Amino acid sequence: MPQIIDTPVDVELSADGDPRAFIWNRFEHTVIGQPQAVFKRTRWWENEGTPTRIDTELWRLDASRGGEEQHRYDLRRGTDGSWTLALDWG
């Protein structure tokens, strides 16, 4: 079962624009392998009634802090370019 984190994080991007590392709780987590972009449809009709953004950009990735065991995470990019660590899949 994933753990909801919903914490702002700083993300370092590769030249292609994919996440390659993020800082969470003062520690750098390095992305392992290829992150996968996932777009989740928002329920815009339940909030303001007019869509300002139809899809939410999520990145599912595996990352490790130092030599520790890797975890699977979901990072969410906001419309303003900010990043949020949404889920820790363990």
Backbone bond lengths (Angstrom), bond angles and torsions (degrees), N, CA, C in turn:
res aa  C-N    CA-C-N  psi(-1)  N-CA   C-N-CA  omega(-1)  CA-C   N-CA-C  phi
1 M - - - 1.445 - - 1.528 108.58 -
2 P 1.334 117.94 128.36 1.461 119.63 -179.38 1.529 111.97 -70.71
3 Q 1.326 114.63 150.06 1.452 121.17 176.46 1.532 107.88 -100.77
4 I 1.320 117.04 127.30 1.459 121.44 178.49 1.522 108.05 -76.83
5 I 1.344 116.19 126.42 1.455 121.82 -179.12 1.538 109.86 -107.49
6 D 1.327 118.79 -54.17 1.473 125.52 -179.33 1.527 112.95 46.16
7 T 1.338 115.64 56.43 1.457 123.01 179.76 1.528 109.66 -122.34
8 P 1.335 117.80 134.14 1.470 119.47 175.94 1.534 110.41 -62.04
9 V 1.323 116.27 139.72 1.470 121.85 177.90 1.524 109.05 -137.20
10 D 1.336 115.30 157.42 1.460 121.83 171.77 1.518 107.24 -92.19
11 V 1.329 116.71 133.24 1.460 121.63 -176.94 1.525 109.11 -120.84
12 E 1.328 115.40 133.96 1.462 122.02 173.61 1.516 107.36 -98.34
13 L 1.338 116.07 130.49 1.459 120.97 -176.99 1.522 111.02 -104.69
14 S 1.328 115.56 151.00 1.460 121.43 173.21 1.526 108.55 -77.83
15 A 1.319 116.26 175.56 1.462 120.93 177.88 1.530 111.61 -61.49
16 D 1.342 117.15 -27.45 1.470 122.05 178.89 1.523 112.77 -81.95
17 G 1.341 117.75 -8.21 1.458 121.22 -179.25 1.512 114.31 94.01
18 D 1.333 117.18 4.36 1.466 121.21 177.47 1.531 109.76 -84.73
19 P 1.337 118.03 145.69 1.462 119.67 174.92 1.529 110.58 -62.19
20 R 1.346 117.10 134.57 1.464 120.09 176.44 1.514 112.30 -120.79
21 A 1.349 117.72 -15.34 1.462 122.37 175.35 1.524 108.29 -165.42
22 F 1.334 116.33 156.19 1.463 120.73 173.66 1.520 109.09 -144.98
23 I 1.329 115.58 153.92 1.459 122.68 179.73 1.521 107.45 -103.94
24 W 1.344 115.09 122.58 1.468 121.17 178.71 1.522 106.91 -137.00
25 N 1.310 117.06 128.64 1.467 122.86 -178.10 1.523 111.69 52.61
26 R 1.334 116.46 44.15 1.468 123.96 177.52 1.525 114.16 71.31
27 F 1.316 120.05 2.28 1.460 122.88 -178.18 1.527 110.75 -114.72
28 E 1.337 114.68 138.99 1.457 119.44 176.41 1.522 109.91 -81.82
29 H 1.307 116.16 131.80 1.463 123.73 176.03 1.526 106.74 -111.75
30 T 1.314 116.90 119.66 1.458 122.59 -176.67 1.525 109.76 -93.15
31 V 1.322 115.49 131.21 1.464 121.04 179.62 1.525 109.25 -71.77
32 I 1.327 114.95 134.77 1.461 122.48 178.96 1.525 107.56 -111.22
33 G 1.311 116.79 127.52 1.463 120.25 -179.84 1.518 111.58 78.73
34 Q 1.313 116.11 -161.20 1.459 123.25 -175.83 1.530 110.45 -98.96
35 P 1.343 118.88 118.05 1.464 120.02 175.70 1.524 110.79 -68.55
36 Q 1.319 116.57 151.47 1.459 122.00 -178.52 1.522 110.45 -113.79
37 A 1.323 115.84 124.20 1.466 120.82 176.40 1.528 108.92 -77.76
38 V 1.321 115.96 133.63 1.460 122.89 179.28 1.526 106.43 -131.29
39 F 1.314 117.13 133.25 1.458 120.35 178.05 1.518 108.48 -112.95
40 K 1.329 115.49 124.44 1.457 122.11 -177.09 1.527 108.60 -108.93
41 R 1.310 115.95 128.23 1.462 121.33 -179.50 1.533 109.09 -70.30
42 T 1.335 116.04 129.91 1.465 120.29 178.46 1.524 109.54 -87.96
43 R 1.311 116.22 160.18 1.470 121.60 176.92 1.531 108.31 -97.21
44 W 1.321 115.15 67.84 1.458 120.32 -174.17 1.523 112.54 -61.39
45 W 1.301 117.87 -27.67 1.456 121.20 -177.32 1.526 112.20 -71.44
46 E 1.349 117.70 -16.35 1.463 120.75 179.91 1.529 112.74 -84.94
47 N 1.316 118.15 -14.99 1.459 120.62 -175.69 1.516 111.64 -106.72
48 E 1.306 117.38 -91.79 1.458 121.56 -172.87 1.524 113.49 -87.67
49 G 1.324 117.00 -18.64 1.452 119.53 -179.99 1.517 114.19 92.23
50 T 1.326 117.90 -17.03 1.459 120.69 175.49 1.527 108.19 -126.89
51 P 1.311 116.91 134.75 1.461 118.67 -176.24 1.531 112.22 -75.84
52 T 1.321 116.58 120.94 1.454 120.70 170.90 1.526 108.68 -95.56
53 R 1.312 115.25 -26.44 1.456 121.88 175.57 1.523 107.40 -154.15
54 I 1.307 116.58 122.94 1.461 120.47 -175.91 1.516 111.50 -84.01
55 D 1.334 117.61 -40.00 1.458 121.40 -177.58 1.520 111.33 -111.99
56 T 1.335 115.74 146.52 1.458 122.80 172.64 1.522 107.51 -100.49
57 E 1.340 116.69 130.42 1.463 121.69 -179.21 1.532 109.70 -87.26
58 L 1.320 115.56 117.05 1.466 122.25 177.00 1.519 109.20 -118.84
59 W 1.319 116.01 149.25 1.460 121.85 174.65 1.518 107.74 -125.03
60 R 1.322 116.43 118.16 1.468 121.82 175.70 1.523 107.11 -94.96
61 L 1.334 115.44 127.26 1.460 119.64 -175.40 1.520 111.57 -150.82
62 D 1.319 114.90 159.85 1.456 122.80 172.45 1.519 107.12 -103.37
63 A 1.331 116.50 135.04 1.460 120.56 -179.00 1.517 109.40 -145.76
64 S 1.337 114.42 158.22 1.457 121.72 -178.65 1.520 109.47 -135.43
65 R 1.320 116.13 142.81 1.461 122.55 174.99 1.516 107.66 -97.75
66 G 1.336 116.40 107.84 1.465 119.55 -177.23 1.519 109.91 63.71
67 G 1.309 117.16 -133.56 1.455 121.80 179.59 1.520 113.45 -94.89
68 E 1.339 116.79 11.07 1.465 120.28 -177.65 1.527 111.80 -72.49
69 E 1.309 114.74 168.65 1.466 121.98 178.41 1.525 110.25 -60.59
70 Q 1.320 116.26 139.80 1.470 120.23 -179.81 1.518 110.84 -75.99
71 H 1.331 114.52 152.42 1.463 122.92 175.61 1.513 107.65 -127.12
72 R 1.309 115.68 160.99 1.463 121.85 173.26 1.528 107.64 -99.81
73 Y 1.339 115.54 134.59 1.462 121.87 -176.95 1.519 110.26 -131.45
74 D 1.329 115.25 158.15 1.461 122.24 168.53 1.520 107.61 -116.48
75 L 1.340 116.37 123.02 1.457 122.69 173.01 1.522 107.96 -104.67
76 R 1.338 116.58 139.49 1.461 121.46 179.70 1.529 108.43 -117.36
77 R 1.338 116.38 130.50 1.464 120.78 177.32 1.522 108.67 -99.70
78 G 1.328 115.73 127.91 1.456 121.83 179.22 1.519 111.65 -80.42
79 T 1.311 116.27 168.00 1.464 121.60 179.37 1.522 111.85 -64.01
80 D 1.338 116.95 -23.89 1.462 121.40 179.48 1.528 112.86 -90.51
81 G 1.333 117.19 4.43 1.460 121.61 179.97 1.510 114.32 90.19
82 S 1.332 117.69 -3.04 1.460 120.51 177.90 1.529 110.05 -74.95
83 W 1.349 115.83 159.24 1.462 121.42 -178.57 1.518 110.70 -120.43
84 T 1.334 115.30 145.67 1.449 123.24 177.19 1.512 108.94 -130.68
85 L 1.335 116.32 132.34 1.460 120.41 170.86 1.517 106.08 -79.48
86 A 1.315 116.91 106.16 1.459 122.22 -173.04 1.528 112.18 -83.54
87 L 1.338 117.04 -51.63 1.464 121.20 -174.05 1.527 111.95 -136.59
88 D 1.325 114.99 148.01 1.461 123.15 168.76 1.520 106.00 -115.90
89 W 1.328 115.89 110.58 1.463 121.04 -177.75 1.523 112.00 -81.54
90 G 1.325 116.32 -7.43 1.466 120.05 178.93 1.493 113.55 85.44
